[in-house]
Amino acid sequence: MAEHRQSRKRRYITWGVAGAAVVAGAGIAAQQSMAATTWPAQKTYTGRAFDACTAPSLSAMKAWKTDGFYGAAAVYVGGKNRGCNQPNLTASWVKSVNAVGWKLIPLYVGAQPPCQTGSSPEKITAATATSLGATDAADAVAKASALGMKTGSPIYLDMEAYDITDKSCNDAVLAYVRSFSKTLRAKTYRAGYYGFSSSSAKAIANATDKTDLPGNLWYALWDKKNTTTTDWPWGATQFTGHSRGHQYLVNSKETRGGYTITVDRDAWDAPVALVG
């Protein structure tokens, strides 16, 4: 969805960097083991999910849950590049939607690539990638925790499209992602990642060095296929064991229970927040 993670203008610009068309990547990646510590059992959800720019009202969430089409919703918990205000997203809202059966997917819109066209409030540089990744991850944990999302929850780092053939740019992004993920795990939060199958997700899936990369991958491939398997762009053995999400349709204006919301549709088979 054009305005979800960044402003509409910035998101369309970054799509252009990746060549607009979302194509399948190739290669083999493996999930990384988390630091040796006592981890709460992860909570996973398999089914349809949606993400909307602004967390809907509690009334809308109740009506949409009764409809039964979706079982999970992504919420944008923070990040300087988050594109929309979140007047509804409070600890009380999280507790209430959890109580009616919603599974929640925390997203954090962190720093964006140095080679990405357009202005972003926060961008990665080669010099700051590692320190910025750690700072942003600490902020993401603080934001998620304040909303009632407990340790053991995943946080998905949103990385928009960029030119992954630009080596210096890609190296900076990977350094940032590694630092972000490592810091999350040190704080007992699971590391996830949202990106485009033609660029930002491909960079993670095809990275030769898998050290500290996220263990859960949410790929944008707008082929309108509600699946995390038949169109999976990379090796069948990577990101298995309930570790995949697929954004398969964007800008879908839908009315359910009398409430109309424009959403992106996701096929989900991955961890969701622990709430309570």
C-alpha beads as a LAMMPS data file, in Angstrom:
LAMMPS data file: protein, C-alpha beads

276 atoms
275 bonds

1 atom types
1 bond types

-500.0 500.0 xlo xhi
-500.0 500.0 ylo yhi
-500.0 500.0 zlo zhi

Masses

1 110.0

Atoms # bond

1 1 1 0.000 0.000 0.000
2 1 1 1.545 3.246 -1.170
3 1 1 1.134 5.238 2.007
4 1 1 1.563 2.563 4.666
5 1 1 5.181 2.711 5.603
6 1 1 6.348 5.924 4.038
7 1 1 4.482 8.872 2.610
8 1 1 2.782 8.163 -0.733
9 1 1 5.341 10.265 -2.626
10 1 1 8.384 8.623 -1.071
11 1 1 7.016 5.101 -1.504
12 1 1 6.354 5.540 -5.228
13 1 1 9.844 6.944 -5.699
14 1 1 11.442 3.953 -3.999
15 1 1 9.414 1.523 -6.109
16 1 1 10.986 3.151 -9.152
17 1 1 14.465 2.429 -7.860
18 1 1 13.710 -1.284 -7.947
19 1 1 12.263 -1.116 -11.433
20 1 1 8.619 -1.126 -10.306
21 1 1 7.959 -4.711 -11.461
22 1 1 8.304 -7.160 -8.609
23 1 1 10.139 -10.230 -9.847
24 1 1 11.315 -13.411 -8.189
25 1 1 14.784 -13.677 -6.744
26 1 1 16.925 -16.795 -6.496
27 1 1 19.415 -18.346 -4.126
28 1 1 19.505 -20.116 -0.815
29 1 1 19.339 -18.560 2.635
30 1 1 18.958 -20.070 6.051
31 1 1 17.426 -18.806 9.218
32 1 1 19.792 -17.823 11.953
33 1 1 19.671 -19.360 15.380
34 1 1 18.859 -16.954 18.153
35 1 1 21.158 -16.249 21.065
36 1 1 21.219 -18.924 23.734
37 1 1 18.716 -17.719 26.312
38 1 1 15.360 -18.678 27.730
39 1 1 12.829 -17.781 25.057
40 1 1 9.061 -17.755 25.451
41 1 1 7.419 -20.163 23.012
42 1 1 6.648 -18.290 19.812
43 1 1 3.061 -17.731 18.783
44 1 1 2.402 -18.331 15.096
45 1 1 -0.591 -17.704 12.883
46 1 1 -1.387 -19.278 9.534
47 1 1 -4.031 -17.629 7.373
48 1 1 -4.969 -14.283 5.858
49 1 1 -3.709 -11.036 7.350
50 1 1 -3.983 -7.397 6.380
51 1 1 -1.952 -4.268 6.875
52 1 1 -3.435 -0.773 6.862
53 1 1 -1.684 2.569 7.066
54 1 1 -3.431 3.525 10.302
55 1 1 -4.599 1.000 12.863
56 1 1 -8.408 0.898 12.480
57 1 1 -10.778 1.832 15.269
58 1 1 -11.723 -0.805 17.818
59 1 1 -15.273 -0.834 16.435
60 1 1 -13.963 -1.516 12.941
61 1 1 -11.678 -4.261 14.203
62 1 1 -14.568 -5.962 15.987
63 1 1 -16.734 -5.768 12.871
64 1 1 -13.977 -7.104 10.629
65 1 1 -13.270 -9.965 13.034
66 1 1 -16.923 -11.018 12.920
67 1 1 -16.654 -11.138 9.134
68 1 1 -13.993 -13.841 9.516
69 1 1 -12.022 -13.215 6.313
70 1 1 -8.875 -12.072 8.135
71 1 1 -7.379 -13.377 11.347
72 1 1 -4.350 -11.117 11.777
73 1 1 -3.459 -7.470 11.279
74 1 1 -0.117 -5.705 10.952
75 1 1 0.357 -2.552 12.992
76 1 1 3.064 0.056 12.590
77 1 1 4.525 0.382 16.062
78 1 1 7.151 3.023 15.310
79 1 1 10.104 4.285 13.314
80 1 1 10.985 7.742 12.042
81 1 1 9.860 6.753 8.533
82 1 1 6.402 5.590 9.586
83 1 1 4.007 7.239 7.159
84 1 1 0.773 7.563 9.151
85 1 1 -0.317 8.750 12.557
86 1 1 -1.679 6.079 14.881
87 1 1 -4.385 7.625 17.086
88 1 1 -5.969 4.232 17.780
89 1 1 -2.798 2.283 18.485
90 1 1 -2.577 2.160 22.273
91 1 1 -1.954 -0.554 24.838
92 1 1 -5.699 -0.588 25.528
93 1 1 -6.459 -1.095 21.817
94 1 1 -3.929 -3.927 21.565
95 1 1 -5.406 -5.655 24.603
96 1 1 -8.955 -5.244 23.291
97 1 1 -8.335 -6.506 19.752
98 1 1 -6.343 -9.413 21.142
99 1 1 -9.287 -10.271 23.389
100 1 1 -11.648 -10.568 20.411
101 1 1 -9.242 -12.916 18.651
102 1 1 -7.004 -10.805 16.429
103 1 1 -3.365 -11.788 16.004
104 1 1 -1.070 -8.772 15.649
105 1 1 2.025 -8.344 13.488
106 1 1 4.331 -5.537 14.731
107 1 1 6.090 -3.530 12.002
108 1 1 8.819 -0.945 12.536
109 1 1 9.688 1.479 9.742
110 1 1 13.363 1.988 10.362
111 1 1 16.118 3.838 8.548
112 1 1 16.099 3.487 4.766
113 1 1 18.904 2.751 2.267
114 1 1 21.442 5.482 1.436
115 1 1 20.928 4.959 -2.314
116 1 1 17.155 5.165 -2.129
117 1 1 15.797 8.068 -4.168
118 1 1 13.765 10.665 -2.324
119 1 1 13.912 12.095 1.148
120 1 1 13.383 9.973 4.226
121 1 1 13.501 11.373 7.761
122 1 1 16.085 8.743 8.627
123 1 1 18.615 7.161 6.267
124 1 1 21.406 4.670 6.745
125 1 1 25.017 5.598 6.051
126 1 1 28.029 3.319 5.974
127 1 1 29.416 5.075 9.042
128 1 1 26.235 4.898 11.113
129 1 1 24.690 1.605 9.964
130 1 1 25.649 -0.490 12.981
131 1 1 25.001 2.107 15.681
132 1 1 21.754 3.199 14.050
133 1 1 20.557 -0.392 13.785
134 1 1 21.095 -0.890 17.498
135 1 1 19.418 2.400 18.417
136 1 1 16.409 1.743 16.211
137 1 1 16.008 -1.803 17.502
138 1 1 16.033 -0.560 21.089
139 1 1 13.368 1.965 20.154
140 1 1 11.315 -0.722 18.404
141 1 1 11.389 -2.904 21.514
142 1 1 10.417 0.031 23.722
143 1 1 7.499 0.896 21.436
144 1 1 6.258 -2.697 21.178
145 1 1 6.628 -3.288 24.903
146 1 1 4.691 -0.107 25.721
147 1 1 1.837 -1.458 23.593
148 1 1 1.754 -4.683 25.593
149 1 1 3.645 -6.862 23.117
150 1 1 5.747 -9.066 25.355
151 1 1 9.196 -10.583 25.044
152 1 1 9.198 -13.417 22.537
153 1 1 7.179 -11.325 20.103
154 1 1 8.520 -10.682 16.606
155 1 1 9.209 -7.207 15.260
156 1 1 9.338 -6.913 11.482
157 1 1 11.752 -4.314 10.122
158 1 1 10.365 -2.556 7.049
159 1 1 12.925 -1.955 4.294
160 1 1 11.623 -0.382 1.099
161 1 1 12.921 -0.981 -2.408
162 1 1 16.462 0.005 -3.382
163 1 1 19.166 -0.835 -5.925
164 1 1 20.772 -3.936 -4.445
165 1 1 23.386 -3.970 -7.229
166 1 1 24.896 -0.860 -5.604
167 1 1 27.386 -2.730 -3.414
168 1 1 28.210 0.054 -0.973
169 1 1 24.512 0.752 -0.463
170 1 1 23.648 -2.909 -0.027
171 1 1 26.527 -3.448 2.398
172 1 1 25.289 -0.544 4.529
173 1 1 21.745 -1.920 4.552
174 1 1 22.903 -5.393 5.563
175 1 1 25.062 -3.951 8.338
176 1 1 22.055 -2.037 9.642
177 1 1 19.757 -5.070 9.424
178 1 1 22.257 -7.298 11.217
179 1 1 22.671 -4.795 14.032
180 1 1 18.897 -4.317 14.308
181 1 1 18.244 -8.059 14.430
182 1 1 21.086 -8.781 16.863
183 1 1 19.826 -6.093 19.230
184 1 1 16.244 -7.389 19.067
185 1 1 17.414 -10.881 19.974
186 1 1 19.534 -9.575 22.836
187 1 1 16.313 -8.113 24.211
188 1 1 14.444 -11.412 23.601
189 1 1 12.376 -10.223 20.644
190 1 1 12.323 -12.225 17.431
191 1 1 13.690 -10.641 14.268
192 1 1 11.513 -10.323 11.175
193 1 1 11.878 -8.374 7.956
194 1 1 9.563 -6.932 5.300
195 1 1 10.921 -6.239 1.821
196 1 1 10.393 -6.582 -1.905
197 1 1 11.129 -9.875 -3.621
198 1 1 12.958 -7.961 -6.368
199 1 1 15.199 -5.968 -4.047
200 1 1 15.170 -5.543 -0.278
201 1 1 13.882 -9.047 0.539
202 1 1 16.072 -10.533 -2.169
203 1 1 19.127 -8.966 -0.532
204 1 1 18.376 -10.852 2.686
205 1 1 17.490 -14.134 0.987
206 1 1 20.585 -14.117 -1.226
207 1 1 23.136 -12.782 1.258
208 1 1 26.238 -14.967 1.330
209 1 1 26.911 -14.169 4.973
210 1 1 23.819 -15.129 6.976
211 1 1 25.177 -13.915 10.324
212 1 1 22.566 -12.071 12.399
213 1 1 20.050 -11.776 9.568
214 1 1 16.329 -12.009 10.457
215 1 1 14.770 -15.429 10.875
216 1 1 11.355 -14.458 9.460
217 1 1 10.872 -13.030 5.972
218 1 1 7.791 -11.152 4.732
219 1 1 8.079 -10.656 0.990
220 1 1 6.132 -8.257 -1.233
221 1 1 5.208 -9.998 -4.479
222 1 1 1.946 -8.619 -5.824
223 1 1 0.796 -11.607 -7.837
224 1 1 -2.620 -11.879 -6.105
225 1 1 -1.770 -15.399 -4.915
226 1 1 -2.715 -16.202 -1.340
227 1 1 0.237 -18.473 -0.623
228 1 1 3.631 -18.566 1.068
229 1 1 4.799 -21.649 -0.821
230 1 1 3.849 -21.940 -4.489
231 1 1 5.327 -18.566 -5.427
232 1 1 8.136 -18.541 -2.856
233 1 1 10.967 -16.944 -4.858
234 1 1 13.916 -18.699 -3.253
235 1 1 15.077 -22.130 -2.103
236 1 1 12.410 -24.392 -0.626
237 1 1 14.506 -25.097 2.467
238 1 1 14.885 -21.491 3.591
239 1 1 12.646 -19.685 6.060
240 1 1 10.713 -22.846 6.830
241 1 1 8.975 -23.721 10.091
242 1 1 6.356 -20.927 10.116
243 1 1 8.703 -18.115 9.082
244 1 1 7.127 -16.632 5.934
245 1 1 4.699 -13.858 5.111
246 1 1 3.605 -12.797 1.628
247 1 1 2.052 -9.444 0.736
248 1 1 0.154 -10.472 -2.370
249 1 1 -2.321 -7.642 -3.063
250 1 1 -2.158 -3.920 -2.345
251 1 1 -4.587 -1.010 -2.113
252 1 1 -7.662 -3.198 -1.706
253 1 1 -10.654 -1.107 -0.595
254 1 1 -12.885 -3.437 1.386
255 1 1 -16.107 -3.076 3.371
256 1 1 -16.751 -5.533 6.168
257 1 1 -19.395 -5.204 8.864
258 1 1 -20.216 -1.700 7.693
259 1 1 -16.620 -0.402 7.918
260 1 1 -14.573 0.417 4.806
261 1 1 -10.772 0.243 5.025
262 1 1 -8.110 0.243 2.316
263 1 1 -5.700 -2.573 3.088
264 1 1 -2.937 -4.722 1.695
265 1 1 -3.604 -8.462 1.795
266 1 1 -1.097 -10.909 3.195
267 1 1 -0.765 -14.676 3.270
268 1 1 0.703 -15.422 6.696
269 1 1 2.570 -18.354 8.191
270 1 1 4.888 -16.752 10.726
271 1 1 5.185 -15.477 14.293
272 1 1 2.779 -12.895 15.710
273 1 1 2.893 -10.789 18.868
274 1 1 2.551 -12.231 22.343
275 1 1 0.016 -10.036 24.109
276 1 1 -1.146 -10.083 27.690

Bonds

1 1 1 2
2 1 2 3
3 1 3 4
4 1 4 5
5 1 5 6
6 1 6 7
7 1 7 8
8 1 8 9
9 1 9 10
10 1 10 11
11 1 11 12
12 1 12 13
13 1 13 14
14 1 14 15
15 1 15 16
16 1 16 17
17 1 17 18
18 1 18 19
19 1 19 20
20 1 20 21
21 1 21 22
22 1 22 23
23 1 23 24
24 1 24 25
25 1 25 26
26 1 26 27
27 1 27 28
28 1 28 29
29 1 29 30
30 1 30 31
31 1 31 32
32 1 32 33
33 1 33 34
34 1 34 35
35 1 35 36
36 1 36 37
37 1 37 38
38 1 38 39
39 1 39 40
40 1 40 41
41 1 41 42
42 1 42 43
43 1 43 44
44 1 44 45
45 1 45 46
46 1 46 47
47 1 47 48
48 1 48 49
49 1 49 50
50 1 50 51
51 1 51 52
52 1 52 53
53 1 53 54
54 1 54 55
55 1 55 56
56 1 56 57
57 1 57 58
58 1 58 59
59 1 59 60
60 1 60 61
61 1 61 62
62 1 62 63
63 1 63 64
64 1 64 65
65 1 65 66
66 1 66 67
67 1 67 68
68 1 68 69
69 1 69 70
70 1 70 71
71 1 71 72
72 1 72 73
73 1 73 74
74 1 74 75
75 1 75 76
76 1 76 77
77 1 77 78
78 1 78 79
79 1 79 80
80 1 80 81
81 1 81 82
82 1 82 83
83 1 83 84
84 1 84 85
85 1 85 86
86 1 86 87
87 1 87 88
88 1 88 89
89 1 89 90
90 1 90 91
91 1 91 92
92 1 92 93
93 1 93 94
94 1 94 95
95 1 95 96
96 1 96 97
97 1 97 98
98 1 98 99
99 1 99 100
100 1 100 101
101 1 101 102
102 1 102 103
103 1 103 104
104 1 104 105
105 1 105 106
106 1 106 107
107 1 107 108
108 1 108 109
109 1 109 110
110 1 110 111
111 1 111 112
112 1 112 113
113 1 113 114
114 1 114 115
115 1 115 116
116 1 116 117
117 1 117 118
118 1 118 119
119 1 119 120
120 1 120 121
121 1 121 122
122 1 122 123
123 1 123 124
124 1 124 125
125 1 125 126
126 1 126 127
127 1 127 128
128 1 128 129
129 1 129 130
130 1 130 131
131 1 131 132
132 1 132 133
133 1 133 134
134 1 134 135
135 1 135 136
136 1 136 137
137 1 137 138
138 1 138 139
139 1 139 140
140 1 140 141
141 1 141 142
142 1 142 143
143 1 143 144
144 1 144 145
145 1 145 146
146 1 146 147
147 1 147 148
148 1 148 149
149 1 149 150
150 1 150 151
151 1 151 152
152 1 152 153
153 1 153 154
154 1 154 155
155 1 155 156
156 1 156 157
157 1 157 158
158 1 158 159
159 1 159 160
160 1 160 161
161 1 161 162
162 1 162 163
163 1 163 164
164 1 164 165
165 1 165 166
166 1 166 167
167 1 167 168
168 1 168 169
169 1 169 170
170 1 170 171
171 1 171 172
172 1 172 173
173 1 173 174
174 1 174 175
175 1 175 176
176 1 176 177
177 1 177 178
178 1 178 179
179 1 179 180
180 1 180 181
181 1 181 182
182 1 182 183
183 1 183 184
184 1 184 185
185 1 185 186
186 1 186 187
187 1 187 188
188 1 188 189
189 1 189 190
190 1 190 191
191 1 191 192
192 1 192 193
193 1 193 194
194 1 194 195
195 1 195 196
196 1 196 197
197 1 197 198
198 1 198 199
199 1 199 200
200 1 200 201
201 1 201 202
202 1 202 203
203 1 203 204
204 1 204 205
205 1 205 206
206 1 206 207
207 1 207 208
208 1 208 209
209 1 209 210
210 1 210 211
211 1 211 212
212 1 212 213
213 1 213 214
214 1 214 215
215 1 215 216
216 1 216 217
217 1 217 218
218 1 218 219
219 1 219 220
220 1 220 221
221 1 221 222
222 1 222 223
223 1 223 224
224 1 224 225
225 1 225 226
226 1 226 227
227 1 227 228
228 1 228 229
229 1 229 230
230 1 230 231
231 1 231 232
232 1 232 233
233 1 233 234
234 1 234 235
235 1 235 236
236 1 236 237
237 1 237 238
238 1 238 239
239 1 239 240
240 1 240 241
241 1 241 242
242 1 242 243
243 1 243 244
244 1 244 245
245 1 245 246
246 1 246 247
247 1 247 248
248 1 248 249
249 1 249 250
250 1 250 251
251 1 251 252
252 1 252 253
253 1 253 254
254 1 254 255
255 1 255 256
256 1 256 257
257 1 257 258
258 1 258 259
259 1 259 260
260 1 260 261
261 1 261 262
262 1 262 263
263 1 263 264
264 1 264 265
265 1 265 266
266 1 266 267
267 1 267 268
268 1 268 269
269 1 269 270
270 1 270 271
271 1 271 272
272 1 272 273
273 1 273 274
274 1 274 275
275 1 275 276
